[in-house]
Amino acid sequence: ELCAHAWNNLGVTCSLFGRFDEALECARRSLEIQRALGGDLANGTLQARIQLNTTLSRAGQWREAEAGFRSILDDAPDDALGIRIAALESLCWALVQQSRFDEALDASQRAVDLAREKFGPEATSLRVVLSARAVVLTRVGRTEEAVELMREIYRQVARHSEPGSAKIGQAAADLAFVVHDLPAPACEEALGLYVEAQEI
């Protein structure tokens, strides 16, 4: 298993440097080891499959990655919510890159629904998934919906953080970044949020 992790980490590093052929080879070797250790449906194998298809995405092989993520969703047990959430989020981006925005938004919403089920309505992990959906909404021009999601995240962070904490500052900055794309009346809100983030 350590060998599988080593191949995975090497593949991630190669991918960061744009060496995608090597990254894919590393990801495939990691997957082979995980499959030999636990079979096709083991958690380690499913995670290795996600990494392989994520590498395909980074290499611009969007259709191959899409097929891989859909295969993972077909194979993953219903209770493997973490795997399913990761596969749906990654599938979403593969679809965005192909300009298939309705399908991408559907995958993103399914990821949010599963995250609410797995983590609960106030969890940090859910906020990460909501932030990813907000980015997708902004990408497809649905900025007002993205802002509402970021406002929800901001309110949650404020409820669960100490006043003046760095987490609140980051949430304010993230929200301001989305709000400033709205028409002029929202500019004052964005400015206030940027000031708040800077003060923190």
N, C-alpha and C positions, 0 to 999 in steps of 0.2 A: 504493500500500500504506500509506503514511503517513496518507493520508486515511481509509482504513478503520480504522486504529488510533485515529485521532482520534475518529471516530464511536463506536467501541467504548468508549473511555475516557469520553466524554461520557455515553454510555448507562449505564455503571456508576455514574457520579456521580449521574445522575438517579434511578437505582434506589435508591441509598443514602438519598436524600431522599424516597423514596416517590412520586416522579413517574413512575409506571410507563408511562403512555401515551407520554410523551416518550422514556423509556428503550427501549421497544419499537420506536419509530420509529428511534431511533439504531441499535439492534441490527440492524434490517432493512436500513438503509442500508449499514452495515458489511458485512453478508452479501452484498448486491448487488455491492459493489465487489470483494470477495474472489472471488466466483463469476465475475465478468467477467475477473479477472486470471488465475485458475488453473483454472476449471472446478469441477464439483460435488464432485470427490473430492480436491481439493488440501487440504493440511493447514490452510492459512489459512481455507478455506471451512468445513471441518469444525469448526474452533475457533470460527468465527463462529456456526455453527449451535448449538454448545453454549452460547455466550453468550446467543443469542436465547432458547433454551429455559430457561436458568437465569433469565433475566428473567421469562419467563412463570411460572416457579415462584414467584419472589419476589412476583409480582403475584397469587398465589393461583390461577392457572389451571393446576391440577395435571394435569388430563386432557390438555389441549393439550400441556403440557410432557412428560408421559409419552410421548405419541405421537411428539413430536419426538425425544426421546432414543432411543426404539426405532428410529426411522428412521435415526438416525446409526449405531446399532449394526449395522443391516442394510447400510448403505452403506460404512462404514469398512473399509479393507483389513485383512486379518488381522494384518499386521505393524505397523499403526498402534496399538501397544499403549497409548501415552499417551492418545490420543483415546478408545479403548475404555474405559480405566479411568475417565477423567473422566465419560464418558457413563453408565457403570454406577453410579458413585457418585451422580450427579445423579438418575438414574432411581430409585435406592433411596429418596431423600428424597421424590420425587414420589409414590412408592407408600406410604411411611410416612404422608404427609399424608392419604392416602385410606384409611388403616387396613388396607391390604393387606400385612400384616406378613410373611407367608410369602414372597410375591414379593419384598418389599424385602430380606429376609435372603438370598434366593437371588442377587439382583443384587449385594449387598454381598460375598458370598462369591466370586462370579465376579471382582469387582474385586480382591479380595485375591489370588486365584490368578494373575491376570494380572500383578499387581504383583510377586509373588514371581518370576515368569518374567522380567519386564523388569529389575527392580532387584537381584535377589539377596536372600538371607535376612537380611542384616544392614544393608541400606541405609536411610538416613534417609527416603527417599521411601516405602519400604514401611511404615515406622513410622507415617507420616501416614495411609496407607490403613487400617492396623490400628486406629489411634485412631478413625477414622471408623466402622469396624465396631463397635467397643466402644460408641460412643455409640448406635448403632442397637440393639444388644443390650440396653443399659440401657433404652432407650425402650420396648422390647417386653416388659420384665420378666425378661429372661434375664441377671440381674446377675452370677451366678457365672461365666458364660462371658465376660462383659465383663471381669471381674476377671482372669481367666486371660490374656486378651489384653494387658491393661495390665501385668500382671506380666512377660509376655514382652518388651514394649516397655521396661520399666524395666531388665530384665537386659541387653538389648542396649545401651541407653544407657550403663549402668554399665561394660560391657565396652569401649566405644569413647570414653569421656570421661575427662578427668583427674579424680581424686578431688576432691570438693568443688566441682565445676564447676556453673554455673547450669543446664546441661542436665540433670544428675542431679537437681538440686533441683526443676526443673519436672516431670520424670518422676515423682518421688516424690509431688509434690502432685497430679498427675493420677491416679496410682494410688490415693492416699488418698481422693480425691473419690469414686471408684467403690466402694472397699472399705467406706466408712462406711455404704453402703446395705445391707450384709449384716447378718445377725443379730448379736446382741451379742458373741459370741466374737471377731468380727473388729474390734471397736472398738479393742482394744489395738494391733493392727497399724496401723490407720488413724492412731491418735494418734502412734505412733512415726514414721510416714511424714511426718505434718505437722510434727513436731518436726525431723526431718531436713531437710525442705524449708526450714523457717524458719531453721535454723542456716546453711544454704548461702546 
